Amino acid sequence: MSQVRELNEIQRDALREVANIGAGHAATALSRMTDRTIMIEVPEVSDCRLGTVAEAVGSIGANATAVLMNMMGDLTGRTAVVLSLNDTRSLCDLLLRREAGTTSSLGEMEESSIRETGNILTSAYLTALSDFMGLMLIPSVPTLLSGPLTEVLASVSSEFDEERDVVICVDTAFRIERAPEVLRGAFLLLPDAVSVEAIFDAIHLS
């Protein structure tokens, strides 16, 4: 476990490369959905204990949404795509082809579009990880959480050990054609204890 909590630069570069491949696939899928060029950048990959994940994603803001999915197959755990509430609204405007600033609340249509975006991003990341490791990873049906960031993260991490378990955090930036602002969020990978070891055994970096 200590190897995951203290990633060396080789390990971090390997995970960043996997994340970049996944982001590229997700960007292509979202561009097709919106008829706009969307680039998803992965500026940083970090690891932290579950108890400090709020600090790692604190720049998202006080209120957030998260698309939560369980990871099944050869590895098990959870994933979450976390966005600020403001960026979630902006993303809804894009996905639903509205003028910027139109979305003021999240109804059924808005929630569905955000779940689908989270599904696309998570599936792309897990497919890249699966291809890289030669393991089968299957995402579950997505669930949308919304509220104060601390409460959202508490729901994401329920059933995990705050002091022991590890989160791999992928900073994610959406750069959208003709949009003045960059939307920022985080992709969180919460593997269970057995899967943490399996990930690093599979990529031969332990």
ZAZA-996071 format. One record per residue (C-alpha): residue in three letters; x, y, z. Coordinates in pm, whole numbers, padded with zeros to 5 digits, always signed. Layout:
<gubas>
alaXYZ/...
</gubas>
This chain:
<gubas>
met+00000+00000+00000/ser+00285+00243+00075/gln+00389+00227-00290/val+00052+00365-00397/arg+00046+00630-00127/glu+00384+00755-00239/leu+00383+00726-00616/asn+00722+00771-00774/glu+00759+00967-01095/ile+00767+00657-01318/gln+00441+00531-01169/arg+00283+00874-01197/asp+00389+00908-01562/ala+00242+00566-01641/leu-00093+00656-01486/arg-00090+00996-01657/glu-00037+00829-01994/val-00328+00593-01930/ala-00545+00888-01826/asn-00447+01087-02136/ile-00550+00799-02361/gly-00884+00770-02182/ala-00940+01145-02198/gly-00879+01139-02573/his-01143+00871-02624/ala-01390+01058-02403/ala-01328+01386-02584/thr-01404+01222-02918/ala-01732+01079-02786/leu-01842+01410-02631/ser-01750+01602-02947/arg-01981+01377-03145/met-02261+01436-02893/thr-02231+01815-02902/asp-02105+01891-03255/arg-01826+02092-03094/thr-01459+02018-03057/ile-01395+01921-02697/met-01049+01856-02560/ile-01006+01695-02220/glu-00670+01766-02062/val-00512+01568-01779/pro-00278+01817-01612/glu-00197+01613-01302/val-00230+01266-01151/ser-00190+01236-00776/asp-00265+00998-00495/cys-00387+01063-00144/arg-00549+00892+00147/leu-00924+00891+00150/gly-00929+01121+00451/thr-00756+01401+00258/val-00935+01374-00077/ala-01144+01684+00003/glu-00821+01885+00014/ala-00708+01737-00317/val-01024+01850-00497/gly-01101+02153-00281/ser-01058+02396-00569/ile-01382+02259-00716/gly-01577+02469-00466/ala-01823+02432-00182/asn-02099+02268-00388/ala-02049+01989-00636/thr-02197+01707-00837/ala-02047+01363-00878/val-02123+01075-01111/leu-02056+00765-00903/met-01997+00422-01057/asn-01885+00090-00915/met-01591-00084-01082/met-01634-00456-01138/gly-01447-00733-01317/asp-01083-00823-01247/leu-01055-00516-01022/thr-01317-00378-00788/gly-01379-00043-00627/arg-01549+00284-00717/thr-01502+00577-00950/ala-01640+00930-00941/val-01636+01224-01179/val-01662+01537-00963/leu-01751+01884-01094/ser-01842+02211-00927/leu-02211+02293-00939/asn-02142+02597-01157/asp-01940+02394-01407/thr-02211+02127-01404/arg-02464+02389-01512/ser-02229+02514-01784/leu-02180+02160-01907/cys-02557+02111-01920/asp-02587+02421-02140/leu-02336+02265-02378/leu-02483+01916-02379/leu-02840+02038-02421/arg-02735+02300-02679/arg-02855+02597-02479/glu-02718+02948-02457/ala-02455+02990-02188/gly-02606+03067-01850/thr-02945+02913-01928/thr-02935+02619-01687/ser-03024+02733-01336/ser-03122+02403-01174/leu-03081+02032-01236/gly-03399+01864-01345/glu-03445+01518-01492/met-03308+01613-01834/glu-03004+01789-01690/glu-02927+01503-01452/ser-02952+01253-01736/ser-02704+01449-01949/ile-02453+01473-01663/arg-02485+01102-01585/glu-02417+01023-01949/thr-02109+01248-01950/gly-01979+01079-01637/asn-02049+00741-01791/ile-01854+00832-02107/leu-01557+00970-01914/thr-01541+00682-01666/ser-01582+00415-01934/ala-01306+00574-02143/tyr-01066+00589-01848/leu-01142+00233-01740/thr-01107+00104-02098/ala-00764+00268-02123/leu-00663+00116-01788/ser-00802-00221-01891/asp-00611-00221-02221/phe-00291-00112-02050/met-00307-00381-01782/gly-00470-00660-01981/leu-00750-00692-01725/met-01127-00673-01762/leu-01288-00370-01595/ile-01664-00315-01608/pro-01835+00005-01489/ser-02180-00009-01329/val-02481+00207-01408/pro-02402+00567-01304/thr-02555+00741-01002/leu-02565+01121-00970/leu-02488+01291-00639/ser-02532+01662-00575/gly-02481+01889-00275/pro-02203+02025-00052/leu-01865+01889-00162/thr-01795+01729+00175/glu-02126+01541+00171/val-02080+01431-00190/leu-01733+01293-00114/ala-01863+01121+00199/ser-02119+00937-00014/val-01856+00848-00273/ser-01624+00704-00008/ser-01876+00527+00212/glu-01765+00172+00301/phe-01398+00266+00251/asp-01144+00311+00532/glu-01064+00681+00565/glu-00721+00628+00717/arg-00604+00335+00507/asp-00763+00338+00163/val-00616+00528-00128/val-00764+00753-00395/ile-00599+00815-00731/cys-00705+01163-00845/val-00689+01274-01209/asp-00733+01649-01255/thr-00949+01698-01562/ala-01004+02013-01769/phe-01267+02042-02045/arg-01169+02288-02320/ile-01471+02347-02540/glu-01483+02509-02882/arg-01631+02863-02870/ala-01662+02849-02491/pro-01468+03122-02308/glu-01414+02927-01985/val-01236+02602-01912/leu-01447+02359-01707/arg-01247+02179-01441/gly-01316+01870-01239/ala-01162+01550-01111/phe-01181+01181-01189/leu-01140+00975-00873/leu-01043+00608-00873/leu-01102+00428-00543/pro-00972+00071-00578/asp-01023-00166-00289/ala-00713-00293-00107/val-00668-00603-00324/ser-00714-00406-00645/val-00453-00146-00544/glu-00192-00420-00534/ala-00321-00575-00858/ile-00294-00247-01047/phe+00076-00210-00974/asp+00152-00576-01021/ala-00016-00562-01362/ile+00182-00262-01485/his+00507-00403-01339/leu+00590-00089-01147/ser+00574-00215-00789/
</gubas>
